[in-house]
Amino acid sequence: MAQLLVRGVPQDVVDALKRRAAARGRSAEAEHRAILEETLKPGRESFWERAAVLRAETRGRKLTNSTELIRQDRDER
């Protein structure tokens, strides 16, 4: 398995990594590995890819003010 060395990481990021690792019962190294695997896992869509799909699915839809819908629902009760 390959090794990865990351230099110049700000101390606050290192501290956050250590806190996150401790909260999950892992070492900082294991948490770092888990973050990389979760983020870079093949086939995983990025946020921006999912957002683009959602935009395409909702394109052209007429949006209404939810306040009016809620008021209408309450008045019908």
PQR file with spaces between the fields and no chain letter, atoms N, CA, C, O and H, PARSE charges and radii, in Angstrom:
ATOM       1  N    MET     1       0.849   -1.171    0.000 -0.4000 1.5000
ATOM       2  CA   MET     1       0.000    0.000    0.000 -0.0000 2.0000
ATOM       3  C    MET     1       0.891    1.229    0.000  0.5500 1.7000
ATOM       4  O    MET     1       1.932    1.244    0.657 -0.5500 1.4000
ATOM       5  N    ALA     2       0.491    2.254   -0.730 -0.4000 1.5000
ATOM       6  CA   ALA     2       1.279    3.474   -0.845 -0.0000 2.0000
ATOM       7  C    ALA     2       1.184    4.319    0.419  0.5500 1.7000
ATOM       8  O    ALA     2       0.257    4.181    1.218 -0.5500 1.4000
ATOM       9  H    ALA     2      -0.355    2.242   -1.264  0.4000 1.0000
ATOM      10  N    GLN     3       2.153    5.182    0.573 -0.4000 1.5000
ATOM      11  CA   GLN     3       2.158    6.125    1.679 -0.0000 2.0000
ATOM      12  C    GLN     3       1.961    7.524    1.119  0.5500 1.7000
ATOM      13  O    GLN     3       2.327    7.812   -0.021 -0.5500 1.4000
ATOM      14  H    GLN     3       2.906    5.294   -0.075  0.4000 1.0000
ATOM      15  N    LEU     4       1.383    8.378    1.933 -0.4000 1.5000
ATOM      16  CA   LEU     4       1.102    9.736    1.522 -0.0000 2.0000
ATOM      17  C    LEU     4       1.560   10.684    2.614  0.5500 1.7000
ATOM      18  O    LEU     4       1.205   10.517    3.781 -0.5500 1.4000
ATOM      19  H    LEU     4       1.086    8.144    2.859  0.4000 1.0000
ATOM      20  N    LEU     5       2.341   11.668    2.239 -0.4000 1.5000
ATOM      21  CA   LEU     5       2.828   12.666    3.181 -0.0000 2.0000
ATOM      22  C    LEU     5       2.217   14.005    2.794  0.5500 1.7000
ATOM      23  O    LEU     5       2.334   14.447    1.651 -0.5500 1.4000
ATOM      24  H    LEU     5       2.630   11.803    1.291  0.4000 1.0000
ATOM      25  N    VAL     6       1.571   14.636    3.750 -0.4000 1.5000
ATOM      26  CA   VAL     6       0.949   15.935    3.497 -0.0000 2.0000
ATOM      27  C    VAL     6       1.665   16.962    4.351  0.5500 1.7000
ATOM      28  O    VAL     6       1.678   16.866    5.578 -0.5500 1.4000
ATOM      29  H    VAL     6       1.476   14.277    4.678  0.4000 1.0000
ATOM      30  N    ARG     7       2.259   17.943    3.693 -0.4000 1.5000
ATOM      31  CA   ARG     7       3.002   18.987    4.412 -0.0000 2.0000
ATOM      32  C    ARG     7       2.204   20.282    4.448  0.5500 1.7000
ATOM      33  O    ARG     7       1.329   20.514    3.613 -0.5500 1.4000
ATOM      34  H    ARG     7       2.248   18.020    2.696  0.4000 1.0000
ATOM      35  N    GLY     8       2.512   21.101    5.407 -0.4000 1.5000
ATOM      36  CA   GLY     8       1.936   22.436    5.475 -0.0000 2.0000
ATOM      37  C    GLY     8       0.473   22.480    5.885  0.5500 1.7000
ATOM      38  O    GLY     8      -0.242   23.416    5.526 -0.5500 1.4000
ATOM      39  H    GLY     8       3.222   20.913    6.085  0.4000 1.0000
ATOM      40  N    VAL     9       0.021   21.485    6.631 -0.4000 1.5000
ATOM      41  CA   VAL     9      -1.367   21.469    7.090 -0.0000 2.0000
ATOM      42  C    VAL     9      -1.481   22.403    8.294  0.5500 1.7000
ATOM      43  O    VAL     9      -0.732   22.260    9.260 -0.5500 1.4000
ATOM      44  H    VAL     9       0.602   20.725    6.923  0.4000 1.0000
ATOM      45  N    PRO    10      -2.405   23.351    8.244 -0.5600 1.5000
ATOM      46  CA   PRO    10      -2.562   24.278    9.381  0.2800 2.0000
ATOM      47  C    PRO    10      -2.902   23.531   10.667  0.5500 1.7000
ATOM      48  O    PRO    10      -3.588   22.510   10.641 -0.5500 1.4000
ATOM      49  N    GLN    11      -2.423   24.040   11.766 -0.4000 1.5000
ATOM      50  CA   GLN    11      -2.608   23.375   13.056 -0.0000 2.0000
ATOM      51  C    GLN    11      -4.079   23.205   13.408  0.5500 1.7000
ATOM      52  O    GLN    11      -4.456   22.189   13.991 -0.5500 1.4000
ATOM      53  H    GLN    11      -1.865   24.870   11.787  0.4000 1.0000
ATOM      54  N    ASP    12      -4.921   24.187   13.062 -0.4000 1.5000
ATOM      55  CA   ASP    12      -6.342   24.048   13.397 -0.0000 2.0000
ATOM      56  C    ASP    12      -6.987   22.891   12.641  0.5500 1.7000
ATOM      57  O    ASP    12      -7.916   22.265   13.152 -0.5500 1.4000
ATOM      58  H    ASP    12      -4.615   25.012   12.589  0.4000 1.0000
ATOM      59  N    VAL    13      -6.511   22.597   11.432 -0.4000 1.5000
ATOM      60  CA   VAL    13      -7.027   21.459   10.658 -0.0000 2.0000
ATOM      61  C    VAL    13      -6.566   20.153   11.301  0.5500 1.7000
ATOM      62  O    VAL    13      -7.337   19.199   11.397 -0.5500 1.4000
ATOM      63  H    VAL    13      -5.757   23.106   11.017  0.4000 1.0000
ATOM      64  N    VAL    14      -5.324   20.114   11.734 -0.4000 1.5000
ATOM      65  CA   VAL    14      -4.787   18.923   12.410 -0.0000 2.0000
ATOM      66  C    VAL    14      -5.578   18.667   13.692  0.5500 1.7000
ATOM      67  O    VAL    14      -5.942   17.529   13.990 -0.5500 1.4000
ATOM      68  H    VAL    14      -4.697   20.890   11.656  0.4000 1.0000
ATOM      69  N    ASP    15      -5.838   19.737   14.447 -0.4000 1.5000
ATOM      70  CA   ASP    15      -6.598   19.587   15.694 -0.0000 2.0000
ATOM      71  C    ASP    15      -8.020   19.090   15.419  0.5500 1.7000
ATOM      72  O    ASP    15      -8.537   18.241   16.145 -0.5500 1.4000
ATOM      73  H    ASP    15      -5.542   20.661   14.205  0.4000 1.0000
ATOM      74  N    ALA    16      -8.646   19.622   14.366 -0.4000 1.5000
ATOM      75  CA   ALA    16      -9.997   19.178   14.004 -0.0000 2.0000
ATOM      76  C    ALA    16      -9.987   17.710   13.601  0.5500 1.7000
ATOM      77  O    ALA    16     -10.902   16.964   13.951 -0.5500 1.4000
ATOM      78  H    ALA    16      -8.226   20.311   13.776  0.4000 1.0000
ATOM      79  N    LEU    17      -8.960   17.289   12.865 -0.4000 1.5000
ATOM      80  CA   LEU    17      -8.835   15.887   12.468 -0.0000 2.0000
ATOM      81  C    LEU    17      -8.697   14.993   13.700  0.5500 1.7000
ATOM      82  O    LEU    17      -9.320   13.933   13.775 -0.5500 1.4000
ATOM      83  H    LEU    17      -8.217   17.895   12.580  0.4000 1.0000
ATOM      84  N    LYS    18      -7.896   15.413   14.647 -0.4000 1.5000
ATOM      85  CA   LYS    18      -7.702   14.630   15.869 -0.0000 2.0000
ATOM      86  C    LYS    18      -8.992   14.539   16.684  0.5500 1.7000
ATOM      87  O    LYS    18      -9.304   13.484   17.236 -0.5500 1.4000
ATOM      88  H    LYS    18      -7.390   16.274   14.587  0.4000 1.0000
ATOM      89  N    ARG    19      -9.746   15.648   16.762 -0.4000 1.5000
ATOM      90  CA   ARG    19     -11.020   15.624   17.493 -0.0000 2.0000
ATOM      91  C    ARG    19     -12.012   14.698   16.807  0.5500 1.7000
ATOM      92  O    ARG    19     -12.701   13.918   17.464 -0.5500 1.4000
ATOM      93  H    ARG    19      -9.492   16.505   16.314  0.4000 1.0000
ATOM      94  N    ARG    20     -12.081   14.788   15.480 -0.4000 1.5000
ATOM      95  CA   ARG    20     -13.006   13.935   14.718 -0.0000 2.0000
ATOM      96  C    ARG    20     -12.628   12.468   14.887  0.5500 1.7000
ATOM      97  O    ARG    20     -13.497   11.612   15.055 -0.5500 1.4000
ATOM      98  H    ARG    20     -11.521   15.421   14.947  0.4000 1.0000
ATOM      99  N    ALA    21     -11.337   12.184   14.842 -0.4000 1.5000
ATOM     100  CA   ALA    21     -10.864   10.812   15.015 -0.0000 2.0000
ATOM     101  C    ALA    21     -11.217   10.287   16.400  0.5500 1.7000
ATOM     102  O    ALA    21     -11.694    9.161   16.538 -0.5500 1.4000
ATOM     103  H    ALA    21     -10.631   12.879   14.705  0.4000 1.0000
ATOM     104  N    ALA    22     -10.984   11.096   17.416 -0.4000 1.5000
ATOM     105  CA   ALA    22     -11.281   10.682   18.781 -0.0000 2.0000
ATOM     106  C    ALA    22     -12.776   10.405   18.958  0.5500 1.7000
ATOM     107  O    ALA    22     -13.161    9.451   19.634 -0.5500 1.4000
ATOM     108  H    ALA    22     -10.596   12.011   17.304  0.4000 1.0000
ATOM     109  N    ALA    23     -13.606   11.241   18.351 -0.4000 1.5000
ATOM     110  CA   ALA    23     -15.055   11.060   18.458 -0.0000 2.0000
ATOM     111  C    ALA    23     -15.510    9.753   17.813  0.5500 1.7000
ATOM     112  O    ALA    23     -16.541    9.197   18.193 -0.5500 1.4000
ATOM     113  H    ALA    23     -13.293   12.016   17.802  0.4000 1.0000
ATOM     114  N    ARG    24     -14.748    9.266   16.845 -0.4000 1.5000
ATOM     115  CA   ARG    24     -15.103    8.027   16.147 -0.0000 2.0000
ATOM     116  C    ARG    24     -14.273    6.831   16.628  0.5500 1.7000
ATOM     117  O    ARG    24     -14.395    5.728   16.095 -0.5500 1.4000
ATOM     118  H    ARG    24     -13.911    9.718   16.536  0.4000 1.0000
ATOM     119  N    GLY    25     -13.438    7.058   17.629 -0.4000 1.5000
ATOM     120  CA   GLY    25     -12.637    5.972   18.192 -0.0000 2.0000
ATOM     121  C    GLY    25     -11.538    5.486   17.269  0.5500 1.7000
ATOM     122  O    GLY    25     -11.192    4.305   17.280 -0.5500 1.4000
ATOM     123  H    GLY    25     -13.338    7.954   18.062  0.4000 1.0000
ATOM     124  N    ARG    26     -10.989    6.387   16.472 -0.4000 1.5000
ATOM     125  CA   ARG    26      -9.918    6.027   15.535 -0.0000 2.0000
ATOM     126  C    ARG    26      -8.692    6.874   15.785  0.5500 1.7000
ATOM     127  O    ARG    26      -8.745    7.896   16.469 -0.5500 1.4000
ATOM     128  H    ARG    26     -11.271    7.346   16.463  0.4000 1.0000
ATOM     129  N    SER    27      -7.588    6.428   15.219 -0.4000 1.5000
ATOM     130  CA   SER    27      -6.388    7.254   15.238 -0.0000 2.0000
ATOM     131  C    SER    27      -6.551    8.353   14.195  0.5500 1.7000
ATOM     132  O    SER    27      -7.402    8.253   13.311 -0.5500 1.4000
ATOM     133  H    SER    27      -7.544    5.598   14.664  0.4000 1.0000
ATOM     134  N    ALA    28      -5.743    9.393   14.296 -0.4000 1.5000
ATOM     135  CA   ALA    28      -5.785   10.472   13.303 -0.0000 2.0000
ATOM     136  C    ALA    28      -5.451    9.915   11.920  0.5500 1.7000
ATOM     137  O    ALA    28      -6.046   10.325   10.924 -0.5500 1.4000
ATOM     138  H    ALA    28      -5.051    9.475   15.014  0.4000 1.0000
ATOM     139  N    GLU    29      -4.504    8.987   11.859 -0.4000 1.5000
ATOM     140  CA   GLU    29      -4.138    8.388   10.571 -0.0000 2.0000
ATOM     141  C    GLU    29      -5.306    7.601    9.969  0.5500 1.7000
ATOM     142  O    GLU    29      -5.577    7.706    8.773 -0.5500 1.4000
ATOM     143  H    GLU    29      -4.021    8.654   12.669  0.4000 1.0000
ATOM     144  N    ALA    30      -5.996    6.812   10.801 -0.4000 1.5000
ATOM     145  CA   ALA    30      -7.134    6.043   10.310 -0.0000 2.0000
ATOM     146  C    ALA    30      -8.266    6.958    9.876  0.5500 1.7000
ATOM     147  O    ALA    30      -8.948    6.674    8.891 -0.5500 1.4000
ATOM     148  H    ALA    30      -5.776    6.726   11.772  0.4000 1.0000
ATOM     149  N    GLU    31      -8.474    8.049   10.593 -0.4000 1.5000
ATOM     150  CA   GLU    31      -9.524    9.005   10.226 -0.0000 2.0000
ATOM     151  C    GLU    31      -9.179    9.702    8.919  0.5500 1.7000
ATOM     152  O    GLU    31     -10.047    9.898    8.068 -0.5500 1.4000
ATOM     153  H    GLU    31      -7.920    8.280   11.393  0.4000 1.0000
ATOM     154  N    HIS    32      -7.936   10.070    8.760 -0.4000 1.5000
ATOM     155  CA   HIS    32      -7.469   10.701    7.516 -0.0000 2.0000
ATOM     156  C    HIS    32      -7.690    9.757    6.344  0.5500 1.7000
ATOM     157  O    HIS    32      -8.160   10.174    5.286 -0.5500 1.4000
ATOM     158  H    HIS    32      -7.231    9.911    9.451  0.4000 1.0000
ATOM     159  N    ARG    33      -7.356    8.499    6.529 -0.4000 1.5000
ATOM     160  CA   ARG    33      -7.553    7.493    5.479 -0.0000 2.0000
ATOM     161  C    ARG    33      -9.039    7.350    5.146  0.5500 1.7000
ATOM     162  O    ARG    33      -9.413    7.271    3.976 -0.5500 1.4000
ATOM     163  H    ARG    33      -6.974    8.160    7.389  0.4000 1.0000
ATOM     164  N    ALA    34      -9.886    7.318    6.183 -0.4000 1.5000
ATOM     165  CA   ALA    34     -11.331    7.177    5.972 -0.0000 2.0000
ATOM     166  C    ALA    34     -11.896    8.378    5.217  0.5500 1.7000
ATOM     167  O    ALA    34     -12.744    8.216    4.339 -0.5500 1.4000
ATOM     168  H    ALA    34      -9.583    7.382    7.133  0.4000 1.0000
ATOM     169  N    ILE    35     -11.437    9.564    5.547 -0.4000 1.5000
ATOM     170  CA   ILE    35     -11.903   10.772    4.859 -0.0000 2.0000
ATOM     171  C    ILE    35     -11.518   10.713    3.386  0.5500 1.7000
ATOM     172  O    ILE    35     -12.332   11.016    2.515 -0.5500 1.4000
ATOM     173  H    ILE    35     -10.748    9.696    6.260  0.4000 1.0000
ATOM     174  N    LEU    36     -10.294   10.328    3.113 -0.4000 1.5000
ATOM     175  CA   LEU    36      -9.847   10.227    1.718 -0.0000 2.0000
ATOM     176  C    LEU    36     -10.656    9.175    0.958  0.5500 1.7000
ATOM     177  O    LEU    36     -11.071    9.414   -0.176 -0.5500 1.4000
ATOM     178  H    LEU    36      -9.632   10.082    3.821  0.4000 1.0000
ATOM     179  N    GLU    37     -10.881    8.022    1.570 -0.4000 1.5000
ATOM     180  CA   GLU    37     -11.630    6.951    0.913 -0.0000 2.0000
ATOM     181  C    GLU    37     -13.078    7.376    0.646  0.5500 1.7000
ATOM     182  O    GLU    37     -13.602    7.143   -0.443 -0.5500 1.4000
ATOM     183  H    GLU    37     -10.544    7.827    2.491  0.4000 1.0000
ATOM     184  N    GLU    38     -13.718    7.993    1.630 -0.4000 1.5000
ATOM     185  CA   GLU    38     -15.110    8.426    1.469 -0.0000 2.0000
ATOM     186  C    GLU    38     -15.236    9.487    0.382  0.5500 1.7000
ATOM     187  O    GLU    38     -16.192    9.483   -0.393 -0.5500 1.4000
ATOM     188  H    GLU    38     -13.292    8.182    2.514  0.4000 1.0000
ATOM     189  N    THR    39     -14.286   10.376    0.332 -0.4000 1.5000
ATOM     190  CA   THR    39     -14.341   11.498   -0.606 -0.0000 2.0000
ATOM     191  C    THR    39     -13.986   11.091   -2.025  0.5500 1.7000
ATOM     192  O    THR    39     -14.580   11.590   -2.981 -0.5500 1.4000
ATOM     193  H    THR    39     -13.509   10.380    0.961  0.4000 1.0000
ATOM     194  N    LEU    40     -13.031   10.196   -2.171 -0.4000 1.5000
ATOM     195  CA   LEU    40     -12.494    9.877   -3.488 -0.0000 2.0000
ATOM     196  C    LEU    40     -12.907    8.514   -4.013  0.5500 1.7000
ATOM     197  O    LEU    40     -12.395    8.068   -5.039 -0.5500 1.4000
ATOM     198  H    LEU    40     -12.548    9.791   -1.394  0.4000 1.0000
ATOM     199  N    LYS    41     -13.821    7.848   -3.330 -0.4000 1.5000
ATOM     200  CA   LYS    41     -14.257    6.515   -3.735 -0.0000 2.0000
ATOM     201  C    LYS    41     -14.747    6.531   -5.188  0.5500 1.7000
ATOM     202  O    LYS    41     -15.572    7.373   -5.543 -0.5500 1.4000
ATOM     203  H    LYS    41     -14.237    8.211   -2.497  0.4000 1.0000
ATOM     204  N    PRO    42     -14.259    5.627   -6.023 -0.5600 1.5000
ATOM     205  CA   PRO    42     -14.696    5.589   -7.427  0.2800 2.0000
ATOM     206  C    PRO    42     -16.207    5.399   -7.521  0.5500 1.7000
ATOM     207  O    PRO    42     -16.800    4.646   -6.749 -0.5500 1.4000
ATOM     208  N    GLY    43     -16.819    6.097   -8.481 -0.4000 1.5000
ATOM     209  CA   GLY    43     -18.240    5.981   -8.693 -0.0000 2.0000
ATOM     210  C    GLY    43     -19.073    6.888   -7.820  0.5500 1.7000
ATOM     211  O    GLY    43     -20.282    7.000   -8.020 -0.5500 1.4000
ATOM     212  H    GLY    43     -16.337    6.708   -9.108  0.4000 1.0000
ATOM     213  N    ARG    44     -18.461    7.524   -6.877 -0.4000 1.5000
ATOM     214  CA   ARG    44     -19.202    8.426   -5.991 -0.0000 2.0000
ATOM     215  C    ARG    44     -19.387    9.765   -6.687  0.5500 1.7000
ATOM     216  O    ARG    44     -18.424   10.398   -7.119 -0.5500 1.4000
ATOM     217  H    ARG    44     -17.479    7.433   -6.715  0.4000 1.0000
ATOM     218  N    GLU    45     -20.634   10.181   -6.787 -0.4000 1.5000
ATOM     219  CA   GLU    45     -20.915   11.460   -7.413 -0.0000 2.0000
ATOM     220  C    GLU    45     -20.516   12.590   -6.478  0.5500 1.7000
ATOM     221  O    GLU    45     -20.679   12.499   -5.261 -0.5500 1.4000
ATOM     222  H    GLU    45     -21.417    9.668   -6.436  0.4000 1.0000
ATOM     223  N    SER    46     -20.002   13.633   -7.057 -0.4000 1.5000
ATOM     224  CA   SER    46     -19.670   14.793   -6.246 -0.0000 2.0000
ATOM     225  C    SER    46     -20.934   15.602   -5.982  0.5500 1.7000
ATOM     226  O    SER    46     -21.961   15.397   -6.629 -0.5500 1.4000
ATOM     227  H    SER    46     -19.869   13.707   -8.045  0.4000 1.0000
ATOM     228  N    PHE    47     -20.852   16.499   -5.050 -0.4000 1.5000
ATOM     229  CA   PHE    47     -21.968   17.385   -4.746 -0.0000 2.0000
ATOM     230  C    PHE    47     -22.414   18.123   -5.991  0.5500 1.7000
ATOM     231  O    PHE    47     -23.609   18.227   -6.266 -0.5500 1.4000
ATOM     232  H    PHE    47     -20.017   16.665   -4.525  0.4000 1.0000
ATOM     233  N    TRP    48     -21.458   18.633   -6.740 -0.4000 1.5000
ATOM     234  CA   TRP    48     -21.794   19.439   -7.917 -0.0000 2.0000
ATOM     235  C    TRP    48     -22.458   18.606   -9.002  0.5500 1.7000
ATOM     236  O    TRP    48     -23.325   19.103   -9.720 -0.5500 1.4000
ATOM     237  H    TRP    48     -20.487   18.549   -6.517  0.4000 1.0000
ATOM     238  N    GLU    49     -22.061   17.345   -9.128 -0.4000 1.5000
ATOM     239  CA   GLU    49     -22.719   16.470  -10.101 -0.0000 2.0000
ATOM     240  C    GLU    49     -24.164   16.193   -9.690  0.5500 1.7000
ATOM     241  O    GLU    49     -25.062   16.207  -10.533 -0.5500 1.4000
ATOM     242  H    GLU    49     -21.356   16.942   -8.545  0.4000 1.0000
ATOM     243  N    ARG    50     -24.392   15.940   -8.399 -0.4000 1.5000
ATOM     244  CA   ARG    50     -25.747   15.700   -7.912 -0.0000 2.0000
ATOM     245  C    ARG    50     -26.601   16.956   -8.053  0.5500 1.7000
ATOM     246  O    ARG    50     -27.778   16.879   -8.402 -0.5500 1.4000
ATOM     247  H    ARG    50     -23.663   15.928   -7.715  0.4000 1.0000
ATOM     248  N    ALA    51     -25.996   18.116   -7.777 -0.4000 1.5000
ATOM     249  CA   ALA    51     -26.729   19.379   -7.918 -0.0000 2.0000
ATOM     250  C    ALA    51     -27.130   19.616   -9.366  0.5500 1.7000
ATOM     251  O    ALA    51     -28.235   20.091   -9.628 -0.5500 1.4000
ATOM     252  H    ALA    51     -25.040   18.178   -7.493  0.4000 1.0000
ATOM     253  N    ALA    52     -26.263   19.299  -10.302 -0.4000 1.5000
ATOM     254  CA   ALA    52     -26.571   19.476  -11.731 -0.0000 2.0000
ATOM     255  C    ALA    52     -27.732   18.579  -12.143  0.5500 1.7000
ATOM     256  O    ALA    52     -28.595   19.003  -12.912 -0.5500 1.4000
ATOM     257  H    ALA    52     -25.365   18.913  -10.090  0.4000 1.0000
ATOM     258  N    VAL    53     -27.765   17.355  -11.644 -0.4000 1.5000
ATOM     259  CA   VAL    53     -28.863   16.438  -11.956 -0.0000 2.0000
ATOM     260  C    VAL    53     -30.168   16.986  -11.392  0.5500 1.7000
ATOM     261  O    VAL    53     -31.194   16.973  -12.072 -0.5500 1.4000
ATOM     262  H    VAL    53     -27.064   17.011  -11.019  0.4000 1.0000
ATOM     263  N    LEU    54     -30.132   17.468  -10.154 -0.4000 1.5000
ATOM     264  CA   LEU    54     -31.330   18.019   -9.533 -0.0000 2.0000
ATOM     265  C    LEU    54     -31.833   19.248  -10.295  0.5500 1.7000
ATOM     266  O    LEU    54     -33.035   19.401  -10.510 -0.5500 1.4000
ATOM     267  H    LEU    54     -29.299   17.479   -9.602  0.4000 1.0000
ATOM     268  N    ARG    55     -30.904   20.124  -10.702 -0.4000 1.5000
ATOM     269  CA   ARG    55     -31.297   21.295  -11.491 -0.0000 2.0000
ATOM     270  C    ARG    55     -31.970   20.868  -12.792  0.5500 1.7000
ATOM     271  O    ARG    55     -32.981   21.447  -13.189 -0.5500 1.4000
ATOM     272  H    ARG    55     -29.927   20.000  -10.527  0.4000 1.0000
ATOM     273  N    ALA    56     -31.415   19.864  -13.452 -0.4000 1.5000
ATOM     274  CA   ALA    56     -31.982   19.387  -14.717 -0.0000 2.0000
ATOM     275  C    ALA    56     -33.377   18.800  -14.490  0.5500 1.7000
ATOM     276  O    ALA    56     -34.274   19.006  -15.308 -0.5500 1.4000
ATOM     277  H    ALA    56     -30.593   19.393  -13.129  0.4000 1.0000
ATOM     278  N    GLU    57     -33.566   18.079  -13.398 -0.4000 1.5000
ATOM     279  CA   GLU    57     -34.862   17.469  -13.103 -0.0000 2.0000
ATOM     280  C    GLU    57     -35.926   18.504  -12.775  0.5500 1.7000
ATOM     281  O    GLU    57     -37.102   18.285  -13.065 -0.5500 1.4000
ATOM     282  H    GLU    57     -32.837   17.912  -12.734  0.4000 1.0000
ATOM     283  N    THR    58     -35.546   19.616  -12.183 -0.4000 1.5000
ATOM     284  CA   THR    58     -36.521   20.618  -11.757 -0.0000 2.0000
ATOM     285  C    THR    58     -36.612   21.802  -12.715  0.5500 1.7000
ATOM     286  O    THR    58     -37.395   22.722  -12.481 -0.5500 1.4000
ATOM     287  H    THR    58     -34.590   19.794  -11.947  0.4000 1.0000
ATOM     288  N    ARG    59     -35.840   21.793  -13.769 -0.4000 1.5000
ATOM     289  CA   ARG    59     -35.851   22.896  -14.732 -0.0000 2.0000
ATOM     290  C    ARG    59     -37.242   23.045  -15.338  0.5500 1.7000
ATOM     291  O    ARG    59     -37.849   22.059  -15.757 -0.5500 1.4000
ATOM     292  H    ARG    59     -35.204   21.045  -13.960  0.4000 1.0000
ATOM     293  N    GLY    60     -37.748   24.278  -15.386 -0.4000 1.5000
ATOM     294  CA   GLY    60     -39.029   24.563  -15.999 -0.0000 2.0000
ATOM     295  C    GLY    60     -40.222   24.427  -15.073  0.5500 1.7000
ATOM     296  O    GLY    60     -41.340   24.767  -15.459 -0.5500 1.4000
ATOM     297  H    GLY    60     -37.255   25.079  -15.046  0.4000 1.0000
ATOM     298  N    ARG    61     -40.013   23.942  -13.872 -0.4000 1.5000
ATOM     299  CA   ARG    61     -41.130   23.805  -12.938 -0.0000 2.0000
ATOM     300  C    ARG    61     -41.516   25.168  -12.382  0.5500 1.7000
ATOM     301  O    ARG    61     -40.661   26.021  -12.145 -0.5500 1.4000
ATOM     302  H    ARG    61     -39.105   23.665  -13.559  0.4000 1.0000
ATOM     303  N    LYS    62     -42.796   25.357  -12.181 -0.4000 1.5000
ATOM     304  CA   LYS    62     -43.276   26.593  -11.584 -0.0000 2.0000
ATOM     305  C    LYS    62     -43.270   26.427  -10.075  0.5500 1.7000
ATOM     306  O    LYS    62     -43.886   25.505   -9.540 -0.5500 1.4000
ATOM     307  H    LYS    62     -43.491   24.664  -12.374  0.4000 1.0000
ATOM     308  N    LEU    63     -42.584   27.306   -9.405 -0.4000 1.5000
ATOM     309  CA   LEU    63     -42.507   27.249   -7.953 -0.0000 2.0000
ATOM     310  C    LEU    63     -43.504   28.230   -7.363  0.5500 1.7000
ATOM     311  O    LEU    63     -43.668   29.339   -7.871 -0.5500 1.4000
ATOM     312  H    LEU    63     -42.084   28.054   -9.840  0.4000 1.0000
ATOM     313  N    THR    64     -44.164   27.827   -6.302 -0.4000 1.5000
ATOM     314  CA   THR    64     -45.129   28.690   -5.642 -0.0000 2.0000
ATOM     315  C    THR    64     -44.613   29.056   -4.258  0.5500 1.7000
ATOM     316  O    THR    64     -43.736   28.396   -3.700 -0.5500 1.4000
ATOM     317  H    THR    64     -44.031   26.926   -5.889  0.4000 1.0000
ATOM     318  N    ASN    65     -45.179   30.115   -3.729 -0.4000 1.5000
ATOM     319  CA   ASN    65     -44.814   30.569   -2.397 -0.0000 2.0000
ATOM     320  C    ASN    65     -45.421   29.610   -1.376  0.5500 1.7000
ATOM     321  O    ASN    65     -46.642   29.460   -1.324 -0.5500 1.4000
ATOM     322  H    ASN    65     -45.892   30.650   -4.182  0.4000 1.0000
ATOM     323  N    SER    66     -44.604   28.974   -0.583 -0.4000 1.5000
ATOM     324  CA   SER    66     -45.105   27.980    0.376 -0.0000 2.0000
ATOM     325  C    SER    66     -45.964   28.620    1.459  0.5500 1.7000
ATOM     326  O    SER    66     -46.818   27.953    2.044 -0.5500 1.4000
ATOM     327  H    SER    66     -43.613   29.096   -0.626  0.4000 1.0000
ATOM     328  N    THR    67     -45.750   29.901    1.731 -0.4000 1.5000
ATOM     329  CA   THR    67     -46.562   30.581    2.737 -0.0000 2.0000
ATOM     330  C    THR    67     -48.029   30.548    2.345  0.5500 1.7000
ATOM     331  O    THR    67     -48.899   30.300    3.180 -0.5500 1.4000
ATOM     332  H    THR    67     -45.056   30.443    1.256  0.4000 1.0000
ATOM     333  N    GLU    68     -48.298   30.800    1.069 -0.4000 1.5000
ATOM     334  CA   GLU    68     -49.674   30.781    0.588 -0.0000 2.0000
ATOM     335  C    GLU    68     -50.271   29.378    0.687  0.5500 1.7000
ATOM     336  O    GLU    68     -51.437   29.231    1.054 -0.5500 1.4000
ATOM     337  H    GLU    68     -47.591   31.002    0.391  0.4000 1.0000
ATOM     338  N    LEU    69     -49.494   28.352    0.369 -0.4000 1.5000
ATOM     339  CA   LEU    69     -49.983   26.974    0.457 -0.0000 2.0000
ATOM     340  C    LEU    69     -50.291   26.580    1.896  0.5500 1.7000
ATOM     341  O    LEU    69     -51.294   25.915    2.157 -0.5500 1.4000
ATOM     342  H    LEU    69     -48.547   28.471    0.072  0.4000 1.0000
ATOM     343  N    ILE    70     -49.444   26.980    2.820 -0.4000 1.5000
ATOM     344  CA   ILE    70     -49.661   26.667    4.239 -0.0000 2.0000
ATOM     345  C    ILE    70     -50.912   27.373    4.740  0.5500 1.7000
ATOM     346  O    ILE    70     -51.735   26.765    5.425 -0.5500 1.4000
ATOM     347  H    ILE    70     -48.630   27.520    2.609  0.4000 1.0000
ATOM     348  N    ARG    71     -51.065   28.658    4.401 -0.4000 1.5000
ATOM     349  CA   ARG    71     -52.235   29.406    4.815 -0.0000 2.0000
ATOM     350  C    ARG    71     -53.512   28.757    4.266  0.5500 1.7000
ATOM     351  O    ARG    71     -54.503   28.621    4.985 -0.5500 1.4000
ATOM     352  H    ARG    71     -50.397   29.151    3.844  0.4000 1.0000
ATOM     353  N    GLN    72     -53.480   28.363    3.002 -0.4000 1.5000
ATOM     354  CA   GLN    72     -54.634   27.729    2.360 -0.0000 2.0000
ATOM     355  C    GLN    72     -54.978   26.428    3.090  0.5500 1.7000
ATOM     356  O    GLN    72     -56.151   26.155    3.347 -0.5500 1.4000
ATOM     357  H    GLN    72     -52.676   28.473    2.418  0.4000 1.0000
ATOM     358  N    ASP    73     -53.974   25.632    3.422 -0.4000 1.5000
ATOM     359  CA   ASP    73     -54.203   24.378    4.128 -0.0000 2.0000
ATOM     360  C    ASP    73     -54.820   24.633    5.497  0.5500 1.7000
ATOM     361  O    ASP    73     -55.738   23.917    5.898 -0.5500 1.4000
ATOM     362  H    ASP    73     -53.021   25.853    3.213  0.4000 1.0000
ATOM     363  N    ARG    74     -54.343   25.621    6.210 -0.4000 1.5000
ATOM     364  CA   ARG    74     -54.883   25.939    7.544 -0.0000 2.0000
ATOM     365  C    ARG    74     -56.323   26.428    7.453  0.5500 1.7000
ATOM     366  O    ARG    74     -57.156   26.088    8.293 -0.5500 1.4000
ATOM     367  H    ARG    74     -53.597   26.202    5.884  0.4000 1.0000
ATOM     368  N    ASP    75     -56.607   27.216    6.440 -0.4000 1.5000
ATOM     369  CA   ASP    75     -57.965   27.741    6.273 -0.0000 2.0000
ATOM     370  C    ASP    75     -58.956   26.629    5.952  0.5500 1.7000
ATOM     371  O    ASP    75     -60.135   26.747    6.287 -0.5500 1.4000
ATOM     372  H    ASP    75     -55.930   27.492    5.758  0.4000 1.0000
ATOM     373  N    GLU    76     -58.513   25.569    5.321 -0.4000 1.5000
ATOM     374  CA   GLU    76     -59.403   24.466    4.958 -0.0000 2.0000
ATOM     375  C    GLU    76     -59.712   23.560    6.135  0.5500 1.7000
ATOM     376  O    GLU    76     -60.618   22.733    6.034 -0.5500 1.4000
ATOM     377  H    GLU    76     -57.556   25.473    5.049  0.4000 1.0000
ATOM     378  N    ARG    77     -59.019   23.676    7.214 -0.4000 1.5000
ATOM     379  CA   ARG    77     -59.239   22.814    8.395 -0.0000 2.0000
ATOM     380  C    ARG    77     -60.410   23.281    9.220  0.5500 1.7000
ATOM     381  O    ARG    77     -60.729   22.670   10.241 -0.5500 1.4000
ATOM     382  H    ARG    77     -58.283   24.348    7.295  0.4000 1.0000
